[in-house]
Amino acid sequence: MMVDRRYDRDGELLAKDHVVRLREYRSDDGNTEFRVSWKGPTGVTAQGYKSRKELEFSLRPINPSASAGELLAALGFEISQEIDRYVELYRLGSAVVRLEWYPRMDVLVEVEGDEPGIERARQVIGLPRSAYSAEALIAFAARYGARTGTPAALSLAELGGGVPTWEDR
C-alpha cells in the first residue's frame, strides 16, 4: 500500500506548482516506511519526459506516538489531497517501474529514472512510446470519469466503503 498525503498552506504551494508530500509505504510483511518530499514546478523535456526537481527523505519516528503529519501541521500545513493506491514496484536497470491500482480508476504504469533507463524499461514493458504521458494524475482521473461516466476515486475515503479495484486483481 502506498498512502500519499499532500500538504499545503492556503494554496500557497499549489499556486507555485510545488508539492509537499508525506508518503507511507506499507509492505505485505507489516513493515512501514515513511518519506517526506518536496517537488518543484513540473516541466516537460523536448523528448516528452516529465521533469521536476525533487528532494526526498526517509523518516524514522523517534517517538512512536508522534507522526510526521503532526510535524507538518505544527508548521501550518494542512492535507490538501489524499491518494491511496496498491503498488507493485520493479527495478529495470536504472529505472523504477510501478504498477499502480487506485481505489477506482484504471491501472497505471509509472516509469521513473534517467532517459536511457526509461527507454530501456519501456522496451521491456512493451508499450509503445505513444502510450506514455507526462500528464498529471488528475488528467488520468478526468479521462476515466469521462469514459466511464463514474468519477475516479483516488483515495479510499472517496469510495464511501466500496471495494477498491486492487481487491479484484
N, C-alpha and C positions, 0 to 999 in steps of 0.2 A: 504494500500500500504506500502510496506517495500522497501525503497530505500537505498542500500548499496553503499558506495564508499570506496574502499580500497586504501590506500596510501603507497608510498614507496619513497625512495631516491636512485635513480640509481640502483635498485635491491638489495640494502643492506639488507632489511628485508626479501625478498624472499630467499636470499642465506642462511639465518639463520632459515627459516621456521617460521618467525614471521609475524604477521599481525597487522596493524593499520587500524581501520575501523571507519568510521563515518556512523551511521545508522539513518535514518529518518523514523519514523512511522507516516503515515497519516491515521487517522481514518475516518470512514464514516461521523462522526459528524463535521468534519472540524478541529479537534484538531490535533496538530503535536507535537511529542516528539522526541528529539534528544538524541542519545547516542554515546559516543566515547569509543572505546575498543582497548585494546592491547591483542593479543593472542600469546602465546609462541609456541614452537615446538609441533607438533602433535605426539601423541603416541597412541598405541592400547593396552588395557589391555589384560591379559591372557584370559578373558572371551569374548573378541572381541568388547569391547566398545571403542569408540574413546575418547581420553583423552588429554586435553591440559589446561595449566594454562591460565586463562583469567581474566583481570581486566576491568571493565566496569563502566562508569559513565554517569548519566543523565546530560544533558546540558539544561540550560535555558538562552537564549540570553538576555543580559542586554541592549545592543544597537541593536534594530531591523534591522538596516542597515548593521550590521556586521554578518559574518557567521563563523561557526566552520571550514568550508573548507578554509576560508581565513586565519584563525589562523594556520592551518596545512601548508598551502602554505608559510606563513611567516617563518615557521620553516624549510623550504626546502623540504617539501613533495609534491609529485605530485600524481594525481589519477593514479593508476596502473590497476584498474579493476572496472567496473561498473556492478552492479547486481540489477535488479528491479524485484519485484515479488509481487503478491497479496497473502496475507496470511489470514488464519483463525487460531486463537490461542485458545487453550483449556488447562485447568489445570485439571490433573487427579492425585489427591493426591500430591505427591512431584515431579511429572513430569510435564513438559510442552510439549504439542503436537502441532505441527504446520503443517497445510496443506499448501503447497506452490505451486502456479501456476506461472510458468515462462513465459516470452513472447512467447517462442516457445520451449517447451520441455515437458516431462512427468510431471505429478503432483507428488510431493514428499511428504512424511510424515517424519517429523523430530521429534524425541523424545529426550528430554534432561532431565537430572536430575541425582539423585544417582541411583546406580544399582538396588536396590529393587523397587524404583519408576518407573524406566524404564520397568522392568519386569511386574509390575502390569499394567502399561499403555499398554504395548504390548498385554497382555491378554485381556484387554478391547477392544482394536482395532481389535484383531482377526487375525492379520497377523502372519504367522509362523516366528520363530526366524531366519530361513534361508533367509527370505525376507529382513532382515535388513543388513546394511553395514556400516562400519566406513570409507568408501571411501570419498574422496573429491568431491565437486560438479563437478569439471572438468571431473571426471571419468563418472559420470552420463550423462553429456553432450556429451562426446565422444561416449558412448553406444547408445544414442539417434540418433546421426548422422549416426553411422554405421548401425543401424537397419532401419532407415527411408530413408537414402540417402539425408537427408536435415540437414544442421548443426543446432544445438540448438542455440537459441538466449537467452542470459541471461540478456540482457538489452534492453530497448525499442529502443534505438538508433540502435541496430543491426537488428531490424525489418524493418528499412527503411520506416516507415509509415504504415506497415502492422498491422493487428489486433492481439493483444495479446490473448493467449489462455484463459485467465480469462474472456474475453468478451463472450466466448462460453459456459460458465458454467451455 
